[in-house]
Amino acid sequence: MSSLSPQAQEAREAVAGRLRELRLDAGITGRELSARCGWSAAKSSRIEHAKTPPSDSDLRSWCAACDAPEQADDLIAANRQADSMYIQWKRLQRTGLRRLQESGTPLYERTRQFHVYCSNVVPGFFQTTGYATTLLTSISEFRGVPDDVEDAVVARMNRSGVLYRGCHRFAVLVEESVLRYRLGDDDVMAAQLGHLLSIMALPSVSLGIIPFSVHRTSWPLETFTIFDRQRVHVETLSASIKETQPSDVALYLKAFENLRGLAHYGPDARSIITAAIDALTA
């Protein structure tokens, strides 16, 4: 266990804590649980104290022994997530940005339904070459990683091909502030905003804009992407957080639906984008 990152160790301990709560709620001792599962008492103790990671079958047996089989799926997902839920950007980007862009391509290709919410920048697969170059250059300089921005932009554009090929659907929400943040000069921003207008015409894309003026019933959140309602990637300054636990995925889906209720679509959304373009020369 000492080889785990601090975040992974914390996640392991969280799973172990939930298992202990299940046992206590069931009113049984560790020895009784071991007997019901057909294990040694030592194994139960190691699992409960986060010394030994349980297998999927171990978790199902534990839950069954505690008369809580409905808890198994969430615990299995949380256990699998422990080693990969928190991946530092520094490690992902240590050789530059191109490799990170390419590594996500298989997931993008196999995903059929994307739910995307962006509160800070235009979604990656909606970005123009100019906008992506400005953004990735600033990231490269801030992180102090090898400068392979040109290759990273090409990789990002190639990954964005999922918009035009295969059976993919995109439900995307963008805060109006994203349209107003000037990443690049006026020409870059005008091209980017014009590209959003053209993308809206794609039958596979549903683009909603959450305007400044809306009465908010849901606060702005961190940028996140949900893949086929099964996993969520959340982007923070220091890390990419991956959530696969069903209850956590459901939480982000609920948040997305709440935010969707604030968004404008169709002609109203186009008007918001057009106003942002007009503001560039105001």
N, C-alpha and C positions, 0 to 999 in steps of 0.2 A: 504494500500500500504506500510505502514511502516514495515510490517512483511517480505517484500521481501528482498532478498540479494541485495547488491549494484549493482551487475551485472544484476540481474533480473529487478531492477528498471530502470537501464540504458536502457535495452532492451525495457521495456514498453514505456519509453520516446521516444525511437527511432521510435516505431510504431506510437505513437501519433504525432510525428513530421512529419512523412510521410502522415498521414491523414490530417494534417493542410495544407501541401503542395498541396495535391490533391484538397482541398477546394479552396485554393487561385488560383490554376491553372484554376479551373472551373469558377472563377470570381464570387463566391457567398459568402454571409455572413453566419455566424453561424446560424442565425435565419432562413434564406432561406433553408439551408441544413436540419435543424430540421423539417421544414414544409414538405420538399420533403420526408423525412424519416418517418414522422408521429410521431416525438418525441417531448419532451419538449426541449426548448433551454438549460435548465440546463443539460440535459443528454449529448447533443453534447459538451457542454463546459467541462464537467467532463471527457469525453473520450479524447477530444483534449488536455487536460492538464494532461493526465495520472493519473487522480484521480480515474477513474473507468475503469477496463479492459473491452474492448468490447467483445461481443460474436461473433461467426462466422457469424451469420445472421446480426449483427450490421455492421460488416465490409463489407459484401456484399451490404447492403443497402447504406452505406456511399459511396462506390465505384460507385454504380449505380447512386446515386444522383449527383455525380461529373462527370458522363459520362466516367468513367474509370473502367468498370467491369473487364477488363483484369488484373487489379492490385490486385484483391481480393485474389487469391490463395496464392500469395507471402505474403500478409499481414496476412492472417490467419495462415500460417506456422510460421511467425515471432512472432505472438502473442502467439501461443501455446508454442513456444520455450522459451519464456521469463522467465518462472519459472525454466526451467531445462537446459538451454543452457550452463551453466557454473557450474560444480559440483566440488567442491574442493576435491582433493585427500585426504586431511586430514580427511574430513568427511567420504569419502567412505572407508578409510582404518582404521578408528578409532578402530575397534575391531580385526584388523589383516587383512591378505590378502586372506584367504580362501573364505570368504563371497563375496568379490568382484569378484573372479573368478567364483563362482557359480551363481552370479546374472546375468552374461552375457550369461549363457547357453541358456535360452529360445530364445533370439535374434539370437544366432548362429544357433540354431536348425531350426528356421523358415526362415532364410535367404537362398535364392537360389543362388544368385550371389554376390560374394565378390570381391571387388577391393581393394587391399591392397598395400600401399607403405611404406617401412621402410628404414629409413636413419640412424638408431642408433643401433637397435638390430634385431635379427632374429624374424620374426613374431611369435606370441604366439602359434598358432596352428601348427607351424613347429618345435617347440623347443623339444629337448630331455629332459629327466628327469634331467640329470646332468647340462645342460645349464640353464634350468628353475630354478633349485635349487640355482645355483650361482647368477643368476639375482635377484630372489625374496629375497634371503638373503641380498643382497646389498640394495635393496629397503627397506626391513624391518628395517635394521640397520639405514639407512639414515633417514627414517621417524620417527623412534623411536616408532613403533607400536608393539603390542603384537606379539611374535614370534610363528606363526603358519605356518611357511614355508613348513614343510613337508606335512601338510594337503592342503595347497594352491597349491603345486605342483601336488598332486593327483587330485585336482579339475581341474587344468589346463590341465592335461593329459586326463581327462575324457571329458572335453570340446572339446579337439582336435579330439575326435572321429568323429566329423562331416566330417573329411577328408575321412572317410571310410564307412560312412553310409548315407543313404538318397540321395536326388537329389541336391547336392550342387556343385557349380563350383567356382574355385578360380583363379583369375587373380592377380598375385603377382609380385611386382617389389621391388628389393633390391639393395641398393647401394653396390658396391664392398667393401667399407670401413667396412660394417657390417661383412663381412667375415673375416676381418683382426683384428677387435677389439677382444682382448683375454679376454673373460668372462669365467674364469675357467682356469685350467691347460691345457697342450697340449692334454692330453687324452680326456678331456671334449670337447675341440674345435674340435679335429679330429672326435670324434663321432658325434658332431653336424653337421659338414660340410659333413660327409659321409651320414648322414640322409637326408640332402638336396638333395644329388645326388639320393637317393632312391625315395624321394618324387616326383622328376621330372618325374618319370616313371608313376605316377598315371594319368589316362586319364582325371580326373577332375581338374588337376592342370596345370596352365601355369605360369612358373617361369622365370622371366627375370632378368638378372643381369646388372646393369649399371656400366660399367668399369671406372676405373680412367682415362683411356686414351681417352675416348670419347670427342669429341668437343661439349661442352654443349650449348644447345639452351634453356635449362630450368635449373634453379638453384636447388640445393637440398632443399627439404622442410621438414617440420615437419612430423612425422609419422602420417598416417591417414588410416582409413578403411571406405569404402563406402558399405552400406548394401542395396542390391537390388535397387540401384540408387535412394534411397528415403531418406537416412539419412547418415550423416558422423560423425564419432568419430575422433576427433583430440586430440593427446596426447601431453601435455606440461609438464614441470617440476612441476608446481603447480596445474594443473587442467586437467580434461577431458572435452573437449568442444564438445557439440553435436549440429550439424547443421541439420535442417530439411527444411529450407526455400528452395524452388525449385531453385531459382537463385544461392544460395550458393552451393547447391549440384551440380548444373551444372558447377560451377566454379571448384570444385574439380575433377569432371569427365574430364573436359578440361585439367586440370593439369596432371591428370593420363595419358591421351592420349599423351600429350606432352612428358612426361617422358618415356612412353612406346616406343616412337620413338627412344630413346637413348639406349634402353636395347638390350642385346645379349641373344639369346635363343638357345635351343638345344645343339649341340656339342660345340658351342662357349661359352655358359654359363657353361657347364660342365668343360671346360678347365680353366675358371676363378676360379671355386670352387676347382678344383684339384690343381691349382697353390697355392691357399691359404692353402691347406692341406700340400703341399710340403714345404711351407714357415715355418711351425711349427717346422720342424726339421733342417731347414737351419742354 
